[in-house]
Amino acid sequence: MSESARTSGRTTVSARGQWWNAVTVSTAVYLILLPLAAAVRGAAEMMTDSCDGPASCPSTRAHLAVADYGLVAMLALIVLQWPVVRLVRRGRVLVTLLPAAALLVAVVAMFTIEGNT
């Protein structure tokens, strides 16, 4: 009984055997939030309709670039959290929260766009 411990008549599996629980839940949540954030990013593109060209509205384009990098980073972190959580014992919750930080950066960048600047 090396993988489980007997406590008060019930067998409980150790945390080592259930490494995938937090990562599965976070992946499911993030894969629901990612298309929603991408849709908001697409709608935020309408802020550049009044811009004359790529050189105009530099602030708006910078915010949209930060949002793009945040969404790409979120996708990369979703994929990379699986092997990291499998190999690392400490900090599993932190690793599963990193995609949320990237999403937060993207959403803040999209919602702080000022008008035509």
Beta strands, then each sheet from edge to edge (+ up, - down):
strand 1: 4-7
strand 2: 10-13
sheet 1: 1+ 2-
end
